[in-house]
């Protein structure tokens, strides 16, 4: 057995290691190891401290929750500590917690509430006399950072509450960024040449801890409230479940996935169910939280260290892991981008074996200092392609090699860098981070354009996925997207395609026919114009009304639209100038692809009170969230837009409306305050 001195040393080393990772994760928002590895270190320390309590010290990382607040923000003392949670990683560990609880509670009956454990940032919100007065991070559990200004920018946090709310109360919740919001943010940061966030949690933490709250305001942050900290001056419900229901009535956002569960078996069933659907969630969740429902038992059970005995986190299997980066390969995207990807030593992440992962672009590889031969952290989030978060520098041997994209694709025969698929010339437009294959006829691009055209957010042609589009292309049955509409004359060749039975062929042909009625915005997106995503396609459809209108638009006209900058404008112009693209568009028209303005008008034209009118909602309204106001406008046939243009009919404004109201006044558009808007709604309904 190891001597006492050695054990003490081991414990101290572990603490130093954990403290370092704590700092990297909580203060720098820049972790070096995966969450799973961090959990492992923490458990190793806990086990040792339990076995050798003589070495337990109050400053051990097992005795605290996070890291110290940044000095730059004011400090908020939490009247009641913000707790962290103990973890269970298996049914057995959950059952052990349950049995411990049973022993303490005795004969009295109790039940549970199950909740998703969102991987965001815990905050405390204090309301005094109906107003949000303080918003703070958890910090070390006792003292957090004052981030009130930043939290005020989150639309789902009410700034005031109804009169019947307690005169003083504090709520705790998790601030998070959706997976989509995270990807969008990183895409934009990549395009602007900024460093990328490792995951939505870091992005959310980085966003609420901005010293300039205008930056926070631009990030699509959201919150779910998960408990009442305390309330003064008014009685509160006796259970956690009823408390959450009551908080809903005060206007707080409570996760609809929460569930009341009357036995531990039901808790386990709930865990299995949520684990299955977690991938399809719009936000990251790393487990479930199980809470005893009866609040009197919370008081009685109390805390151990900074963890409540009345709750536990039952974690999902890890989606991060470390492995070796064996090499970096290059594939060609549908817009010709040369995308570097990681070739990894295969590793299991959340039950799936990962061999490849995304590496974004060469600048990002440099910024993160990822080298071939490194041990790297990889992660898998939702349906997103796994990605390399960064290197574990402490594991370097000195043999790792830096990556250079142009060296990698150097073609000896041609004596220059060349597209690895077609040998085409490689370009890097000024101000962009990506290299491109400039050959419009590059087969790798053409095949992926078909796949993209048929994909869900685009023309949504069921049955034309990755494999079929590759086969159609390789066999020469569809060399471009317009030729999909000629497949109905090629049935004999189609049935010869491997794995394509008569029935699936008929289904595919039917799906191709149906896609002719897709609205204009989808067709614009489906064409795969560089820098034109789903949202931009929607804006273009609303602005230009037809493919011809868009094709005719000048650079100036395009840039008149406030969300279109020179990069997008140039890309649209270049697309429509290309002879091949002109031919494809003509062929699509000949095939009777309608590109109707909207799906609804194509099917059932009807007249509603706001039909043909465009609204922009800006600032903070009292009665609705912006989304609710926009939903009302759409319900009544109007269009809700993000930007004020000459076509805008009304600008509905609330508190702090900003530049949109100014622009409306400049353009002579009638602004409506909230009262006027409500009157308009009332009139429209009669
Ligand atoms: C999260 N992160 O979603 C708690 N949490 O309760 C939920 N966190 C929590 N509950 C007590 N849903 C301490 C932390």
Boltz pocket constraint, residues with backbone or C-beta under 6 A from the ligand:
constraints:
  - pocket:
      binder: B
      contacts: [[A, 83], [A, 84], [A, 85], [A, 115], [A, 116], [A, 117], [A, 118], [A, 119], [A, 120], [A, 174], [A, 226], [A, 227], [A, 289], [A, 311]]
      max_distance: 6.0
